[in-house]
Structures are given as C-alpha cells and as structure tokens.
Amino acid sequence: MISFNIPPYTGRERPYIDQVLGSQHLAGDGAFTKACRKWLESYSGCESVLLTPSCTHALEMAALLAEIEPGDEVIMPSYTFVSTANAFVLRGAKIVFVDIRPDTMNVNERLIEDAITPRTKAIVPVHYAGVACEMDTIMSIAKKYNLVVIEDAAQGVMSTYKDKVLGTIGDAGAYSFHQTKNYTSGGEGGALLVSTPAWQERAEIIREKGTNRSQFFRGQVDKYTWMDIGSSYLPSELNAAYLYAQLEEAEAINTRRIASWENYYKQLQPEAESGKIELPYIPEECCHNAHMFYIKTKDVEERSALMEWLKHRNIQSAFHYVPLHTSRAGQTFGRFHGEDEYTTKESERLLRLPMYDGLREEDIKAITDAVRRFYA
C-alpha cells in the first residue's frame, strides 16, 4: 500500500524528547520552545512568533487580537478547513464567503471588495496547498477600508509571495504543525506570527491565560498577575522538541518534497496536455513548498471512479474540503456573497495524490502509471 501521508521523521526527535524528559521541564516555553521560536523568527523575519498547540489556537488568538466582536463580518473563502471560520464565529462574527479562483483554489481577490459592508472587520486569505493568494491586491483593499488581514498559512511554511514569507504579510499569520503538514510537532501544533507591533505584547498575555507571566520570567516585572482575557495557548515542551528536530532539517525536507512534486508534474504532463486532467498552477510571483500534489478530473463522478481505481491498486488518495457554505454550520454562521461559480465545482474535481517526505521515485512512477492506465 502506498500511503497518502506519512508524518516526517528525522531521527533527532527521540533524543530531543529524551532531553526534555531528563530536564523534568515538560510545560511550555522551555529551551526547545525558545529554540523553535528563534528559528521561526529568523526564517520568517517576523519579530514575534509564538508556538501554539495547533493552528486552530493560533487563529483563535488572532481573532482575539483583532478584537472581533458579535456583529462583525469576516471575509474568507468557503474552500477551507472549519478552523478558519470557527476562530471568528467563536467571537460572534458572521462569516462572509466569497468564491475562489479556479487556477489556484485561493480566494478570488477581485471579489473581496464587493463583499465589504460597514460591518466588515477582517479579511482571512487562505494559502491553499502552500501557494500564496494575490496578497498585494488583498492588502491594498484592506488598507483602503481599514481592515485587518489574518493569513491562514496553515499549509504555507517555507512558501513565499514576491519573496515575502507567507504568514508575515498581513497583521498576523497562522501556521500548522499537524502530522499532515510538511513539518510536525508530534501530531498537533501551530504557531502565531504577529507582524503588527501593537499586538505583540498582548499576544503574549493572551497566550499565557491573560497574565504577564512571560514578562515575569524575563525579569521585566517582579510578579505576574491577571492582565487581560486569554487562555492556555502553550504547547508542551515535548511537542517543541519534536518540532525542533524537524526545523533543523526544514531546507532538506523542502528540497525533497519539491523534487517529488516536480516528478509528479513531469510524469503527468502528457495527460494534462491531452486534456484528460488538470495540474496545479503556480503563479510566477509564488514560491510554493510542495505541501500537496493534486490533479483535477472532469467531474465528481470521474474523481470517485479514479479514487476507487487507485484503491484497488493499493494507492491511497483523498479529496479535500467540502465547501463550508454548503454545511449546516456554514449556513448558520455565514453567508455566501455573490455566485458560487467555482468553489463547489472545482472542489468536486480535485483529487490529492500521496505526498510526504520520503516518497520514493518508484512510488511516484507506480501512482502516475496507474493514473495513465485509468485514462487509457
């Protein structure tokens, strides 16, 4: 069986975890948390990066920092994971979904402005498959209407837009280190990148249950106390140790994934040129991280048949999000602005093929051969 996903593993995770166990400091913000933070801040150029238990928690913190309140509206694509919307629904916001671009599966930046109302508070672009949204346009709209921009860069670690690291372009960004991502902190994990200086001190307080505990440990105050609303948004030091082992190898992992992605693309290009499938599109200004490799079939029926075909040949594959606006919660907490021209149609065509660090060339050949035989 060729698995759809295998979590990355470098070999350093176990000894680093053993170091944590030996230190008896298991709670967050220990030596490995600080090492991860230093690595992420150096890589991204963002002055304040905070590890969180998940990308979901990072988005929830961003919603608190943006002071989202009941009655506010937040614009985002419907083609995304539920956490993108939940973080703002929890603050009482109404989600306004707009259609996606069929080429990148990202929010259609040209439709955002028409969805803005006096209640709009934020725009949440989602960088699908580690390919950046058209951020210049989005940031220009945000500036014109004085809106907050929070990037859902869950899939975007090691991706850039015009040489800018994803997650650092808006006011804040969120990363995921779930086991399905390019780098993991042991199954679950995330990070919040805070680019707005006025938010940075408050982000630390919110993350520490609403206290100034971080300042206390740095010797900036003689005791810590309750300062603001907040929650427990610190991951375990065990998670940080696992993640640091991966960040040390991030460039090498990224290089191998890109090689696999390009191999897929080369192998399946004849099928795309003959009109049997569509391959991913990468805009010129984007440098992606090979988070996933997907193809698009003619329709949902053909996709289902191809999935079954691959399954019988011991190859796992998967479709992705069911558009949020078609769900019960999406209809309760949000509304779709304009026409759903592409969101549903394109989501029903998309099929993800196996992609992970360590995917062998012979496996890619077996997968692409199986796809070719299906269309033959």
C-alpha positions as CSV (number, residue, x, y, z in Angstrom):
1,M,0.0,0.0,0.0
2,I,1.3,3.5,-0.9
3,S,0.1,5.7,2.0
4,F,-1.4,9.0,1.3
5,N,0.6,10.6,4.1
6,I,3.4,9.6,6.4
7,P,4.5,12.1,9.1
8,P,8.0,13.4,8.6
9,Y,10.7,12.0,10.9
10,T,14.3,13.0,11.0
11,G,15.7,10.7,13.8
12,R,16.5,13.5,16.2
13,E,13.1,13.7,17.7
14,R,13.5,10.8,20.1
15,P,16.8,12.1,21.6
16,Y,15.5,15.6,21.9
17,I,12.4,14.3,23.7
18,D,14.6,12.3,26.0
19,Q,16.4,15.6,26.8
20,V,13.1,17.1,27.9
21,L,12.2,14.1,30.0
22,G,15.6,14.3,31.6
23,S,15.3,18.0,32.3
24,Q,11.9,17.5,34.1
25,H,10.6,20.7,32.4
26,L,7.6,19.4,30.4
27,A,5.5,22.5,30.3
28,G,5.8,25.1,27.5
29,D,8.3,27.8,27.0
30,G,11.3,25.8,27.8
31,A,14.6,25.5,25.9
32,F,13.1,23.8,22.8
33,T,10.2,26.2,22.6
34,K,12.7,29.1,22.6
35,A,14.8,27.3,20.0
36,C,11.8,26.8,17.7
37,R,10.7,30.4,18.2
38,K,14.2,31.7,17.4
39,W,14.3,29.5,14.3
40,L,10.9,30.7,13.1
41,E,11.6,34.3,13.7
42,S,14.9,34.1,11.9
43,Y,13.4,32.2,8.9
44,S,10.3,34.5,8.6
45,G,11.7,37.8,9.6
46,C,8.8,38.3,11.9
47,E,9.7,39.8,15.3
48,S,7.2,37.8,17.3
49,V,6.4,34.1,16.6
50,L,4.6,32.2,19.4
51,L,4.2,28.4,19.3
52,T,0.6,27.2,20.0
53,P,-1.0,23.8,20.5
54,S,-2.5,24.0,16.9
55,C,-3.1,26.3,14.0
56,T,-6.7,26.5,15.3
57,H,-5.4,28.0,18.5
58,A,-3.3,30.5,16.6
59,L,-6.3,31.6,14.6
60,E,-8.3,32.0,17.8
61,M,-5.6,34.1,19.3
62,A,-5.6,36.2,16.1
63,A,-9.3,36.8,16.4
64,L,-8.9,38.0,19.9
65,L,-6.1,40.3,18.9
66,A,-8.2,41.7,16.1
67,E,-10.9,42.4,18.7
68,I,-13.6,40.6,16.7
69,E,-17.0,41.1,18.3
70,P,-20.6,40.0,17.8
71,G,-22.0,41.6,14.6
72,D,-18.6,41.9,12.9
73,E,-18.2,40.3,9.5
74,V,-15.1,38.4,8.3
75,I,-14.5,37.7,4.7
76,M,-12.8,34.4,3.6
77,P,-13.1,31.6,1.1
78,S,-15.6,28.8,1.7
79,Y,-13.0,26.3,0.4
80,T,-11.0,25.9,3.6
81,F,-10.9,23.9,6.9
82,V,-13.5,24.6,9.5
83,S,-10.9,26.2,11.9
84,T,-10.6,29.2,9.6
85,A,-14.2,30.1,10.2
86,N,-14.6,28.8,13.8
87,A,-12.0,31.1,15.2
88,F,-14.1,34.1,14.3
89,V,-17.5,32.5,14.9
90,L,-16.4,31.9,18.5
91,R,-16.1,35.7,18.8
92,G,-19.6,36.2,17.4
93,A,-18.7,37.2,13.9
94,K,-20.7,36.5,10.8
95,I,-18.6,34.8,8.1
96,V,-18.9,36.1,4.5
97,F,-17.7,33.6,2.0
98,V,-16.6,34.6,-1.5
99,D,-15.8,32.5,-4.5
100,I,-12.3,31.1,-5.3
101,R,-10.1,31.3,-8.3
102,P,-10.2,28.0,-10.3
103,D,-6.5,28.2,-11.1
104,T,-5.0,28.3,-7.5
105,M,-8.1,27.4,-5.4
106,N,-7.4,30.5,-3.4
107,V,-9.9,33.3,-2.6
108,N,-10.7,35.4,-5.7
109,E,-9.2,38.7,-4.7
110,R,-11.3,40.6,-7.3
111,L,-14.5,39.6,-5.4
112,I,-13.5,40.8,-2.0
113,E,-14.2,44.5,-2.3
114,D,-17.8,43.9,-3.3
115,A,-18.4,41.8,-0.2
116,I,-17.4,44.6,2.2
117,T,-20.1,46.2,4.3
118,P,-19.9,48.7,7.2
119,R,-19.7,45.7,9.5
120,T,-16.6,44.1,7.8
121,K,-13.7,43.8,10.2
122,A,-11.2,41.4,8.7
123,I,-10.1,39.5,5.6
124,V,-8.8,36.0,6.0
125,P,-6.9,34.8,2.9
126,V,-6.1,31.0,2.9
127,H,-2.9,30.0,1.1
128,Y,-4.1,26.7,-0.4
129,A,-1.5,24.0,-0.9
130,G,1.2,26.4,0.1
131,V,0.5,28.6,-2.9
132,A,0.1,32.3,-2.0
133,C,-3.1,34.3,-2.5
134,E,-2.7,37.5,-4.5
135,M,-1.6,39.5,-1.4
136,D,-0.8,42.8,-3.0
137,T,-4.4,43.3,-4.0
138,I,-5.8,42.0,-0.7
139,M,-3.5,44.3,1.3
140,S,-4.5,47.2,-0.9
141,I,-8.2,46.6,-0.2
142,A,-7.6,46.2,3.5
143,K,-5.7,49.5,3.6
144,K,-8.5,51.3,1.7
145,Y,-11.2,50.1,4.1
146,N,-9.1,49.9,7.3
147,L,-9.5,46.1,7.6
148,V,-7.4,43.6,9.5
149,V,-5.7,40.8,7.4
150,I,-5.1,37.5,9.1
151,E,-3.3,34.9,6.9
152,D,-4.3,31.3,7.3
153,A,-0.9,29.9,6.3
154,A,-1.5,26.5,7.8
155,Q,-0.1,24.9,4.7
156,G,2.4,27.6,3.9
157,V,5.6,27.1,5.9
158,M,8.6,27.7,3.5
159,S,6.4,29.3,0.9
160,T,6.7,32.9,-0.3
161,Y,4.9,35.6,-2.2
162,K,7.2,38.0,-4.1
163,D,9.9,36.9,-1.7
164,K,7.8,37.6,1.4
165,V,7.3,34.7,3.7
166,L,3.7,33.6,4.0
167,G,2.1,34.5,7.3
168,T,4.1,37.7,7.6
169,I,2.3,39.9,5.0
170,G,-0.9,40.6,6.9
171,D,-1.3,41.8,10.5
172,A,-0.9,38.2,11.7
173,G,-0.5,34.7,10.3
174,A,-1.1,31.2,11.5
175,Y,1.0,28.0,10.8
176,S,0.1,24.4,11.3
177,F,2.4,21.7,12.5
178,H,-0.2,18.9,12.3
179,Q,1.1,15.5,11.3
180,T,-0.3,16.0,7.8
181,K,1.9,19.1,7.3
182,N,5.4,19.4,5.9
183,Y,6.8,19.7,9.5
184,T,5.1,18.4,12.6
185,S,5.4,18.9,16.4
186,G,4.4,15.4,17.1
187,G,0.9,15.2,15.7
188,E,-0.6,18.6,16.7
189,G,0.9,22.0,16.8
190,G,0.9,25.5,15.4
191,A,2.4,29.0,15.5
192,L,1.1,32.6,15.5
193,L,3.2,35.1,13.6
194,V,2.4,38.6,14.9
195,S,3.5,41.3,12.4
196,T,1.6,44.2,14.0
197,P,3.8,45.7,16.7
198,A,0.9,46.9,18.8
199,W,-0.3,43.3,19.1
200,Q,2.9,41.7,20.2
201,E,2.8,42.3,23.9
202,R,-0.9,41.5,24.1
203,A,-0.4,38.3,22.2
204,E,2.0,37.0,24.9
205,I,-0.6,37.9,27.5
206,I,-3.5,36.2,25.8
207,R,-1.3,33.1,25.2
208,E,-0.5,32.9,29.0
209,K,-4.1,32.7,30.2
210,G,-4.3,36.5,30.2
211,T,-1.4,37.0,32.5
212,N,2.0,38.8,32.1
213,R,3.8,35.6,33.2
214,S,6.2,35.8,30.2
215,Q,7.4,39.2,31.4
216,F,7.9,37.9,34.9
217,F,10.1,35.1,33.7
218,R,12.2,37.6,31.7
219,G,12.6,39.7,34.8
220,Q,10.6,42.6,33.5
221,V,8.1,42.6,36.4
222,D,8.5,41.4,40.0
223,K,5.3,39.3,40.0
224,Y,2.8,38.3,37.4
225,T,-0.9,38.9,37.5
226,W,-4.1,38.7,35.5
227,M,-4.0,41.4,32.8
228,D,-6.5,40.6,30.0
229,I,-8.6,37.9,28.6
230,G,-6.8,34.8,27.5
231,S,-6.5,31.0,27.6
232,S,-3.9,28.3,27.7
233,Y,-2.3,28.5,24.3
234,L,1.1,27.0,25.2
235,P,2.2,23.6,23.7
236,S,4.1,21.1,25.7
237,E,7.9,21.2,25.7
238,L,7.7,17.7,24.3
239,N,6.0,19.0,21.2
240,A,8.5,21.7,20.8
241,A,11.4,19.2,21.0
242,Y,9.8,17.1,18.3
243,L,9.3,20.2,16.1
244,Y,12.8,21.5,16.5
245,A,14.2,18.3,15.2
246,Q,12.2,18.9,12.0
247,L,13.0,22.6,11.7
248,E,16.7,21.8,11.8
249,E,16.1,19.7,8.6
250,A,13.5,22.1,7.1
251,E,15.5,23.0,4.0
252,A,16.4,19.4,3.2
253,I,12.8,18.3,3.7
254,N,11.6,21.1,1.5
255,T,14.1,20.2,-1.3
256,R,13.0,16.6,-1.3
257,R,9.3,17.5,-1.4
258,I,9.9,19.9,-4.3
259,A,11.7,17.1,-6.2
260,S,8.7,14.8,-5.7
261,W,6.2,17.5,-6.7
262,E,8.2,18.2,-9.9
263,N,8.5,14.5,-10.7
264,Y,4.7,14.2,-10.4
265,Y,4.2,17.2,-12.7
266,K,6.6,15.9,-15.3
267,Q,5.1,12.4,-15.3
268,L,1.5,13.6,-15.6
269,Q,2.1,16.5,-18.1
270,P,1.1,14.4,-21.1
271,E,-2.3,13.6,-19.6
272,A,-2.8,17.3,-18.9
273,E,-1.7,18.4,-22.4
274,S,-4.2,15.9,-23.9
275,G,-7.0,17.4,-21.7
276,K,-7.6,14.4,-19.5
277,I,-6.7,16.1,-16.3
278,E,-5.6,19.5,-15.0
279,L,-2.4,20.0,-13.0
280,P,-1.7,22.6,-10.3
281,Y,-1.0,26.2,-11.3
282,I,1.8,28.2,-9.6
283,P,1.7,31.9,-10.3
284,E,5.1,33.4,-11.3
285,E,5.3,35.5,-8.1
286,C,4.8,32.5,-5.8
287,C,7.4,30.0,-4.5
288,H,5.5,27.0,-3.1
289,N,6.5,24.3,-0.6
290,A,5.1,21.2,-2.3
291,H,2.7,20.8,0.5
292,M,0.5,18.7,-1.7
293,F,0.1,17.4,-5.3
294,Y,-3.3,17.3,-6.7
295,I,-5.0,16.8,-10.1
296,K,-8.4,17.8,-11.3
297,T,-10.7,15.4,-13.0
298,K,-13.6,16.1,-15.3
299,D,-16.2,15.9,-12.5
300,V,-17.0,14.3,-9.2
301,E,-18.1,11.1,-10.8
302,E,-14.8,10.7,-12.6
303,R,-12.9,11.6,-9.4
304,S,-14.8,8.9,-7.4
305,A,-14.0,6.3,-10.1
306,L,-10.3,7.3,-10.2
307,M,-10.1,7.0,-6.4
308,E,-11.6,3.6,-6.5
309,W,-9.2,2.6,-9.3
310,L,-6.2,3.7,-7.3
311,K,-7.6,2.0,-4.1
312,H,-7.7,-1.4,-5.9
313,R,-4.1,-0.8,-6.8
314,N,-3.1,-0.2,-3.2
315,I,-2.7,3.6,-3.7
316,Q,-4.3,5.9,-1.2
317,S,-5.7,9.2,-2.4
318,A,-8.1,11.8,-1.0
319,F,-10.3,14.7,-2.0
320,H,-10.3,17.7,0.3
321,Y,-12.7,20.3,1.9
322,V,-16.4,20.2,1.5
323,P,-17.1,23.9,1.0
324,L,-18.1,25.4,4.3
325,H,-21.1,27.4,2.9
326,T,-22.8,24.1,2.0
327,S,-22.6,22.8,5.6
328,R,-25.2,23.2,8.3
329,A,-22.9,25.3,10.4
330,G,-21.7,27.3,7.4
331,Q,-25.3,28.3,6.7
332,T,-26.0,29.1,10.3
333,F,-22.9,31.2,10.9
334,G,-22.2,32.6,7.5
335,R,-23.4,33.5,4.0
336,F,-22.1,33.3,0.5
337,H,-21.7,36.6,-1.2
338,G,-22.2,36.5,-4.9
339,E,-22.3,33.4,-7.1
340,D,-20.7,30.1,-6.3
341,E,-19.2,29.8,-9.8
342,Y,-16.1,27.8,-8.9
343,T,-16.0,26.8,-5.2
344,T,-18.2,23.7,-5.3
345,K,-17.5,22.7,-8.9
346,E,-13.7,22.9,-8.5
347,S,-13.7,21.2,-5.1
348,E,-15.6,18.2,-6.5
349,R,-12.9,17.8,-9.2
350,L,-9.8,17.9,-7.0
351,L,-8.0,14.7,-6.0
352,R,-4.9,14.7,-3.9
353,L,-2.2,12.1,-4.5
354,P,0.3,10.7,-2.0
355,M,2.8,13.3,-0.9
356,Y,5.3,13.2,2.0
357,D,9.0,13.4,2.8
358,G,10.5,10.0,1.8
359,L,8.1,9.3,-1.0
360,R,10.1,7.2,-3.4
361,E,10.6,7.8,-7.1
362,E,9.3,4.2,-7.8
363,D,6.2,5.0,-5.8
364,I,5.5,8.1,-7.9
365,K,6.0,6.1,-11.0
366,A,3.6,3.5,-9.8
367,I,1.0,6.2,-9.0
368,T,1.4,8.1,-12.2
369,D,1.3,4.9,-14.3
370,A,-2.0,3.9,-12.5
371,V,-3.4,7.3,-13.4
372,R,-2.4,6.9,-17.0
373,R,-3.9,3.5,-17.2
374,F,-7.2,4.8,-15.8
375,Y,-7.4,7.4,-18.6
376,A,-6.2,5.0,-21.3
